[in-house]
Amino acid sequence: MRRGFFEAWEKGAPVTEVVCEALEKAGRLEFTRCTNRSRLWPKLPKRYLANSLSNTLRVWLKEYCSRPPTMPNLEKELVEILFAPQHTDFTFPRSSSFLRLGGLMLVEAWGTEPDCESWLNALMAISTELSSDVSKRAGELVTNRHWVSMAKAAKGGDERRGRHDFRVIWQTYYDSLGRLEKFAFDYLPSLSRRSSKVSTLTDSKLMIDAVFVTALPEVRIPRFHHKWLNLYILFVKILHSRRILVGN
């Protein structure tokens, strides 16, 4: 029955509320079998759009995570909700044997750093380790996109949770850093995510300035100025720590 609706809709027939209501009552308000969903979404009655998108995404994810992963292909309407909190258990299902590579491929295609950390958190909850190929691939992703918080999360999993399969992830990122950037990675606190973008940008600029100025090996800094550079770095660390405490 639904196939007939899909064919009619694709030929230009209107998508009526009566049909959507019937599909919803039957628990079949999803459109994974529709061949051109991008043209369908604008036609759906607004009151059924959100549920249709969610249901379609979850069915698509269930199928995607049930077989060896291939390059994912989703329209923008589903990509926009792919990493929404209410879909996390479907995007990164802990019961899926393909979570490791399949989840990483979703992050590679459309994810941000927090999405990558959600993938890592899902992995943390299962005992199966990452293969060396997947760990290396994740490490290259983190390095290429400069995801320092993700690298630190992987290091924390390695050193505090015994997930030594995460070591390649953070080590790949770490090995790409310069000497003083490594110092910043090891000792300076991560920038916490706060609601105030201005505060975050200010903290980030101060810390980047401090590391940038001290990470120039070709520039000889007079010994007299070393003291002031060290004081400046200390000031940045104290200022950032105070803002974190105030924010908490």
SERO-4910 file (N, C-alpha, C, O; in steps of 0.05 Angstrom, whole numbers):
BEGIN
 pado doro    nc1    nc2    nc3   cac1   cac2   cac3    cc1    cc2    cc3    oc1    oc2    oc3
  Met    A     16    -24      0      0      0      0     17     25      0     12     44    -15
  Arg    A     38     25     17     55     49     19     70     54     -7     73     77    -15
  Arg    A     78     32    -21     92     35    -46     75     50    -66     85     67    -81
  Gly    A     49     44    -66     31     58    -84     29     87    -78     28    104    -96
  Phe    A     29     94    -51     28    122    -43     54    136    -53     53    158    -63
  Phe    A     77    123    -48    102    135    -56    103    141    -86    111    163    -94
  Glu    A     94    122   -102     95    126   -131     76    149   -139     83    165   -156
  Ala    A     53    150   -126     34    172   -132     46    199   -124     44    219   -138
  Trp    A     58    200   -100     70    225    -90     93    234   -108     96    258   -114
  Glu    A    109    215   -117    131    222   -134    122    233   -161    137    247   -175
  Lys    A     98    225   -169     87    235   -194     72    262   -190     61    273   -209
  Gly    A     72    272   -165     60    298   -161     34    298   -145     23    319   -140
  Ala    A     24    275   -137     -1    274   -122      3    287    -94     25    284    -83
  Pro    A    -16    301    -83    -13    314    -57    -11    293    -35    -23    272    -36
  Val    A      4    300    -14      7    283     10    -14    293     30    -11    315     41
  Thr    A    -35    278     34    -57    287     50    -54    280     79    -40    260     86
  Glu    A    -67    295     97    -66    289    125    -80    262    131    -73    248    150
  Val    A   -100    256    116   -115    231    120    -96    207    117    -97    189    133
  Val    A    -80    207     96    -61    185     92    -40    184    114    -34    163    124
  Cys    A    -29    208    121     -9    209    142    -20    199    169     -7    184    183
  Glu    A    -44    207    175    -57    198    200    -61    167    200    -56    154    220
  Ala    A    -68    156    177    -72    127    175    -45    113    179    -44     93    193
  Leu    A    -25    123    167      2    111    169     12    113    198     24     95    209
  Glu    A      7    136    211     15    140    239      1    120    257     14    108    275
  Lys    A    -25    117    254    -40     98    271    -31     70    267    -32     53    285
  Ala    A    -22     63    243    -12     36    237     17     32    245     28     11    242
  Gly    A     30     54    256     58     52    263     76     50    239     98     38    241
  Arg    A     68     62    217     84     59    192     90     87    180     93     89    156
  Leu    A     91    107    197     97    134    187    127    138    184    139    154    199
  Glu    A    138    124    165    167    127    158    170    122    129    154    108    116
  Phe    A    192    133    117    193    134     88    221    124     78    231    136     59
  Thr    A    232    104     90    258     94     82    257     82     54    277     82     40
  Arg    A    234     72     46    231     59     19    224     79     -3    222     72    -26
  Cys    A    220    104      5    214    124    -15    240    131    -30    260    138    -17
  Thr    A    239    130    -56    264    134    -72    273    163    -74    297    167    -79
  Asn    A    256    182    -69    264    210    -71    252    225    -48    234    241    -51
  Arg    A    263    220    -24    252    233      0    256    263      0    240    278     12
  Ser    A    277    272    -13    282    301    -13    258    317    -25    253    340    -17
  Arg    A    245    305    -44    221    318    -56    196    313    -39    177    328    -41
  Leu    A    197    292    -22    174    286     -6    171    304     18    149    313     25
  Trp    A    193    310     32    192    325     58    177    351     55    160    357     73
  Pro    A    181    367     35    167    393     33    136    389     29    121    408     35
  Lys    A    128    366     20    100    361     14     85    351     39     60    353     40
  Leu    A     99    341     59     85    330     82     71    352     98     82    374    101
  Pro    A     47    346    108     34    365    127     52    370    151     64    351    162
  Lys    A     55    394    159     74    402    180     70    386    206     90    380    220
  Arg    A     46    380    213     41    366    239     52    338    239     55    326    260
  Tyr    A     59    327    215     69    300    214     99    300    206    112    278    206
  Leu    A    110    323    201    137    324    190    158    314    210    175    297    204
  Ala    A    157    324    235    178    317    255    178    287    260    199    275    261
  Asn    A    155    276    265    153    247    270    162    231    246    175    210    249
  Ser    A    155    240    222    163    226    198    193    226    195    205    205    188
  Leu    A    206    248    200    235    250    199    248    231    219    266    216    213
  Ser    A    239    233    244    250    216    265    247    187    260    266    171    262
  Asn    A    223    179    252    218    151    247    234    140    223    245    118    224
  Thr    A    236    157    202    251    149    179    281    146    186    294    127    178
  Leu    A    291    165    200    320    164    208    325    139    225    345    126    220
  Arg    A    308    133    244    314    110    262    312     84    247    328     66    252
  Val    A    294     81    228    293     57    212    317     55    194    329     34    191
  Trp    A    325     78    183    350     78    166    374     70    182    391     54    173
  Leu    A    376     81    207    399     75    224    399     45    232    420     33    233
  Lys    A    376     35    238    374      7    246    384    -11    223    399    -31    228
  Glu    A    377     -5    199    387    -20    176    417    -16    171    432    -34    166
  Tyr    A    425      9    174    454     16    170    471      2    190    493     -8    183
  Cys    A    463      0    215    479    -11    236    477    -42    238    490    -54    254
  Ser    A    460    -54    221    456    -82    222    473    -97    201    472   -122    200
  Arg    A    488    -83    185    504    -96    164    531    -82    162    535    -60    173
  Pro    A    551    -95    149    577    -83    146    574    -55    134    560    -51    114
  Pro    A    587    -35    146    583     -7    138    593     -1    110    614    -10    101
  Thr    A    577     15     96    585     26     70    583     56     72    573     66     92
  Met    A    591     70     52    591     99     53    562    109     56    545    104     39
  Pro    A    556    123     79    528    131     84    519    153     65    535    169     56
  Asn    A    493    152     59    482    172     41    455    181     52    436    165     53
  Leu    A    453    205     61    429    216     73    423    244     62    441    259     56
  Glu    A    398    250     59    390    278     51    393    296     75    395    288     98
  Lys    A    395    322     70    401    342     90    381    342    113    388    348    136
  Glu    A    356    336    107    335    337    128    341    316    150    336    322    173
  Leu    A    351    293    142    358    273    162    386    278    174    390    272    198
  Val    A    404    289    159    430    296    170    427    316    193    442    314    212
  Glu    A    409    334    190    405    355    210    397    344    237    402    357    257
  Ile    A    385    321    238    376    309    264    392    284    271    386    271    291
  Leu    A    411    276    254    426    251    258    439    249    285    437    228    298
  Phe    A    451    271    295    465    270    320    450    283    343    462    290    364
  Ala    A    424    288    339    408    299    361    408    280    385    408    256    381
  Pro    A    407    291    409    409    274    433    388    251    434    394    229    443
  Gln    A    364    257    424    343    237    425    348    213    407    334    192    409
  His    A    367    216    388    373    194    370    400    181    375    408    163    360
  Thr    A    414    189    396    441    179    402    442    148    403    460    136    392
  Asp    A    422    136    417    422    107    420    417     92    393    423     69    391
  Phe    A    407    107    374    403     95    347    427    101    329    434     84    313
  Thr    A    439    124    332    462    131    316    486    115    324    502    106    307
  Phe    A    489    112    351    512     96    361    502     73    379    506     74    403
  Pro    A    488     54    368    477     32    384    499     14    396    515      2    381
  Arg    A    499     11    422    520     -5    434    517    -35    428    537    -50    431
  Ser    A    494    -43    420    490    -71    413    499    -79    385    500   -102    379
  Ser    A    506    -59    369    513    -64    341    543    -73    340    560    -60    351
  Ser    A    547    -94    325    575   -103    321    590    -85    301    614    -88    297
  Phe    A    575    -67    288    587    -49    269    589    -21    279    593     -2    264
  Leu    A    586    -17    306    588      9    318    615     22    312    617     46    308
  Arg    A    636      6    314    663     18    312    668     32    286    672     57    285
  Leu    A    667     18    264    672     31    238    648     46    228    651     68    217
  Gly    A    624     34    231    600     47    221    595     74    234    589     94    221
  Gly    A    598     75    261    595    101    275    616    121    267    610    145    263
  Leu    A    640    112    263    662    130    255    656    142    227    661    165    222
  Met    A    645    126    210    639    135    182    617    157    183    618    175    167
  Leu    A    598    154    201    578    175    203    591    201    213    584    223    203
  Val    A    609    199    232    623    223    242    640    235    220    640    260    216
  Glu    A    654    219    205    670    229    183    654    244    163    662    265    152
  Ala    A    630    234    157    613    246    137    600    272    146    600    291    131
  Trp    A    590    273    171    574    296    178    579    305    207    566    325    215
  Gly    A    596    292    222    598    298    251    616    321    258    633    330    243
  Thr    A    612    331    283    629    351    295    644    338    318    641    314    323
  Glu    A    660    353    331    676    342    353    658    330    375    664    307    384
  Pro    A    637    343    385    620    331    405    607    304    395    603    286    411
  Asp    A    601    303    369    590    278    358    610    255    359    604    232    365
  Cys    A    635    262    354    656    242    355    660    233    384    665    209    389
  Glu    A    657    251    403    659    243    431    636    225    439    639    208    456
  Ser    A    612    230    428    589    212    433    595    184    423    588    164    436
  Trp    A    608    182    400    616    156    389    636    143    408    634    119    414
  Leu    A    655    158    418    675    147    437    662    138    463    669    117    473
  Asn    A    642    153    473    628    146    497    613    120    494    612    103    512
  Ala    A    601    116    470    587     91    465    607     68    464    601     46    474
  Leu    A    630     72    453    651     51    452    660     45    480    667     22    486
  Met    A    662     65    497    671     62    524    653     42    540    662     29    559
  Ala    A    628     41    532    609     24    547    609     -5    538    597    -22    550
  Ile    A    624    -11    517    625    -39    508    654    -49    511    673    -34    513
  Ser    A    656    -75    512    683    -87    517    699    -93    492    723    -96    494
  Thr    A    686    -94    469    700   -100    444    719    -77    437    710    -54    436
  Glu    A    743    -84    431    763    -63    425    763    -55    396    753    -70    379
  Leu    A    773    -31    391    776    -22    364    798    -37    350    818    -44    362
  Ser    A    795    -42    324    817    -54    309    838    -32    305    832     -8    307
  Ser    A    862    -40    298    883    -20    294    876     -2    270    884     22    270
  Asp    A    863    -13    250    856      4    226    836     25    234    838     48    225
  Val    A    816     18    250    795     38    258    808     59    277    802     83    274
  Ser    A    825     50    295    838     69    313    855     89    298    855    112    303
  Lys    A    870     79    279    887     96    262    870    116    246    876    139    244
  Arg    A    848    106    235    830    123    220    818    145    237    815    168    229
  Ala    A    810    138    262    799    157    280    820    178    288    814    201    290
  Gly    A    845    168    292    866    186    299    872    206    277    877    230    283
  Glu    A    871    198    253    875    216    230    853    236    228    858    259    221
  Leu    A    828    227    234    806    246    233    809    268    254    806    291    249
  Val    A    816    259    279    819    278    301    842    297    295    840    321    301
  Thr    A    863    287    283    887    304    276    880    324    254    886    348    257
  Asn    A    868    315    233    861    332    210    842    354    217    843    376    206
  Arg    A    824    349    237    804    369    244    811    383    270    796    400    280
  His    A    835    377    280    845    391    304    826    390    328    820    410    340
  Trp    A    816    366    334    797    361    355    812    355    381    814    331    388
  Val    A    821    375    395    837    371    419    821    359    441    831    342    456
  Ser    A    796    367    445    779    355    466    774    326    462    774    310    480
  Met    A    770    318    437    767    290    430    793    274    436    792    252    446
  Ala    A    815    286    429    841    273    434    845    269    464    854    248    473
  Lys    A    838    289    480    840    287    509    821    266    520    827    252    540
  Ala    A    797    264    509    778    244    518    789    216    512    786    198    529
  Ala    A    801    212    489    813    186    482    836    180    501    839    157    509
  Lys    A    852    200    508    874    196    526    863    188    554    874    171    567
  Gly    A    842    201    563    830    194    588    819    166    589    823    152    609
  Gly    A    807    157    567    798    130    565    821    110    566    818     89    578
  Asp    A    842    117    553    866    100    553    879     98    581    884     76    590
  Glu    A    883    120    593    898    120    618    882    115    643    892    104    663
  Arg    A    856    123    643    840    120    667    819     97    665    810     87    686
  Arg    A    812     89    641    792     68    638    803     42    626    789     23    622
  Gly    A    829     42    621    842     18    611    835     12    582    839    -11    573
  Arg    A    825     32    567    818     27    539    843     34    522    844     55    509
  His    A    862     16    522    887     21    508    884     21    478    902     29    463
  Asp    A    861     11    468    856     13    439    851     42    431    851     48    407
  Phe    A    846     60    450    843     88    444    870    103    441    871    126    432
  Arg    A    891     89    449    917    103    450    925    114    423    935    137    421
  Val    A    921     99    402    929    108    375    914    134    368    925    150    353
  Ile    A    889    136    377    874    160    370    887    185    380    893    203    365
  Trp    A    892    186    406    904    210    417    934    213    411    944    235    408
  Gln    A    947    190    409    976    191    403    981    202    375   1001    217    371
  Thr    A    964    196    356    967    206    329    965    237    329    980    251    317
  Tyr    A    945    246    344    942    275    347    966    288    361    976    308    352
  Tyr    A    974    275    383    996    286    399   1022    287    383   1037    306    385
  Asp    A   1027    267    367   1052    266    351   1052    288    330   1074    295    320
  Ser    A   1029    299    323   1029    320    303   1035    348    315   1038    367    300
  Leu    A   1036    350    341   1040    375    354   1070    382    357   1087    365    356
  Gly    A   1075    408    359   1102    417    366   1108    414    395   1090    406    411
  Arg    A   1132    420    403   1141    415    431   1124    430    451   1115    419    471
  Leu    A   1120    456    446   1105    471    465   1075    467    463   1060    471    482
  Glu    A   1066    459    439   1038    451    437   1032    426    453   1011    423    464
  Lys    A   1052    408    454   1049    384    470   1048    392    500   1033    380    516
  Phe    A   1064    412    507   1063    422    535   1035    432    541   1024    427    563
  Ala    A   1023    448    522    996    458    527    976    435    529    958    436    545
  Phe    A    979    415    512    961    392    513    962    378    540    942    369    551
  Asp    A    986    375    550    990    360    575    982    375    600    973    364    619
  Tyr    A    986    402    600    984    417    625    962    438    625    952    445    647
  Leu    A    956    450    602    935    471    603    907    458    602    903    438    588
  Pro    A    888    469    617    862    457    618    848    460    591    852    480    577
  Ser    A    830    441    585    814    443    561    794    465    564    785    471    586
  Leu    A    787    478    542    766    499    542    739    485    546    731    469    530
  Ser    A    726    492    568    700    480    572    679    493    554    682    517    547
  Arg    A    658    478    547    637    489    530    618    505    547    604    493    564
  Arg    A    616    531    543    598    547    559    579    561    540    582    562    516
  Ser    A    558    572    552    538    585    536    547    611    525    537    620    504
  Ser    A    566    624    539    576    650    529    597    647    508    620    639    515
  Lys    A    591    653    483    611    650    462    633    671    465    656    665    459
  Val    A    626    694    476    646    715    479    668    706    499    691    709    494
  Ser    A    659    694    521    678    685    542    695    663    530    720    664    535
  Thr    A    684    644    516    699    622    504    720    633    484    743    624    484
  Leu    A    712    652    467    730    662    448    753    677    461    776    676    453
  Thr    A    747    692    483    767    707    497    788    688    510    812    692    507
  Asp    A    778    667    524    796    647    535    813    634    514    837    631    517
  Ser    A    800    627    492    814    613    471    836    631    459    859    621    455
  Lys    A    830    656    455    850    674    443    874    678    462    897    678    454
  Leu    A    868    681    488    890    684    507    909    660    507    933    663    507
  Met    A    896    636    508    913    612    509    928    607    483    951    600    483
  Ile    A    915    613    460    928    610    434    951    629    432    973    622    422
  Asp    A    947    654    441    969    674    441    993    664    456   1015    666    447
  Ala    A    987    654    480   1009    645    498   1025    622    485   1049    623    485
  Val    A   1011    603    474   1024    580    462   1038    588    436   1060    579    430
  Phe    A   1025    606    420   1037    614    395   1063    629    399   1082    624    385
  Val    A   1063    648    418   1087    664    423   1110    646    432   1133    651    424
  Thr    A   1104    626    448   1126    609    459   1133    586    440   1153    572    445
  Ala    A   1118    582    419   1123    560    401   1137    568    376   1132    556    354
  Leu    A   1155    587    377   1170    596    354   1200    590    359   1214    607    368
  Pro    A   1209    566    352   1236    558    357   1257    574    342   1280    577    351
  Glu    A   1248    586    319   1268    601    304   1272    629    314   1291    643    306
  Val    A   1256    638    333   1259    665    344   1274    663    371   1266    648    389
  Arg    A   1296    677    373   1311    678    398   1300    699    416   1301    723    410
  Ile    A   1289    691    438   1277    710    457   1298    716    479   1309    698    491
  Pro    A   1304    742    482   1324    749    503   1317    737    530   1293    735    537
  Arg    A   1337    729    545   1333    716    570   1316    733    589   1301    723    605
  Phe    A   1319    759    587   1304    777    605   1274    774    601   1259    776    620
  His    A   1266    769    576   1237    767    570   1225    740    577   1201    737    577
  His    A   1242    719    581   1231    693    588   1214    695    613   1193    682    615
  Lys    A   1223    711    632   1208    714    657   1180    725    652   1161    715    664
  Trp    A   1178    744    634   1152    756    628   1134    737    613   1110    736    617
  Leu    A   1146    721    595   1130    701    581   1119    680    600   1096    672    598
  Asn    A   1136    671    619   1127    651    638   1105    662    656   1086    648    662
  Leu    A   1108    688    663   1087    700    679   1061    703    663   1039    699    674
  Tyr    A   1063    709    638   1040    711    621   1025    685    618   1001    683    621
  Ile    A   1040    663    614   1028    636    612   1014    629    638    992    618    639
  Leu    A   1028    635    661   1016    630    687    990    646    691    971    635    702
  Phe    A    991    671    682    967    687    684    943    675    668    921    674    678
  Val    A    949    666    644    928    654    627    917    630    641    892    626    641
  Lys    A    934    613    653    924    589    666    907    596    690    886    584    695
  Ile    A    916    616    706    900    624    730    874    636    721    853    630    733
  Leu    A    874    653    701    850    666    691    830    645    681    806    647    688
  His    A    839    626    666    822    606    655    810    589    678    786    582    677
  Ser    A    827    581    697    817    565    719    796    580    735    776    568    744
  Arg    A    800    606    740    780    622    755    754    623    740    733    622    752
  Arg    A    755    626    714    730    627    698    715    601    699    690    600    699
  Ile    A    730    578    699    717    552    701    703    550    728    680    540    730
  Leu    A    717    558    750    705    557    776    680    574    778    660    566    790
  Val    A    682    598    767    659    616    768    636    604    752    613    605    760
  Gly    A    643    592    728    622    581    712    608    557    725    585    553    721
  Asn    A    623    542    742    611    520    756    595    529    780    584    513    795
***
